Amino acid sequence: MKLYDFPLSGHSHRAHLFLSLIGADYDLIPVDLANGEHKKPAFLALNPFGQVPVLEDDGVIIPDSIAIMVYVAKKYGKTDWLPEDPHHAAQIQRWLSVAAGQIAYGPCAARLVTVFGADFNTDEVIARAHSILTLIDAELANRDWLVTDRATIADVALYSYIVQAPEGNVDISPYHNVAKWLRQIEALPGFVPFPTTQAGLRTTS
């Protein structure tokens, strides 16, 4: 398998992290976003949306980080990461929707402003980030993981943009249950860190 990746993309990191956590055999193919490689014909043939990540698996092309995680979990039969029973499958889908919704338009968007110069209303996206972090912190008050008694793709889907939320000027220090959950993910075998930039609250003097 080949994972087309940009290291500072949280979506790319999400897919990279999951592949590493399950011990999949894959090659990481860097995509030069700064020079527009993702908008050139060769890459657009893989993903017409011109976005990373993209997984290529023996002729099967899977764009989108969440779709990649679902595909790989199904391919390798990782029912611990993506349960088959209706109740847990629905709970995981709920959190995948949060990753594509409140996380994308909250901590992800806030980081896009500071790291990539995106044109979002800063106060609005930071407020959204704190709103969803408050809800997640409450969800984790009486459990270690979001859905089952172990990590699932739901946890992986939320990790990258939450851990680097400070780069978007989102202070995560008040969220103690979230902090514990982040440390648990980072302690998993096969964990790979999301590269840090000196943006937002991570700026050093």
Secondary structure by P-SEA (a helix, b strand, c coil): cccccccccaaaaaaaaaaaaabbbbbbbbbcccccccccaaaaaaccccccbbbbccccccccaaaaaaaaaaaacccccccccaaaaaaaaaaaaaaaccccccaaaaaaaaccccccaaaaaaaaaaaaaaaaaaaaccccccccccccaaaaaacccccccccccccccccaaaaaaaaaaaacccccccccccccccccc
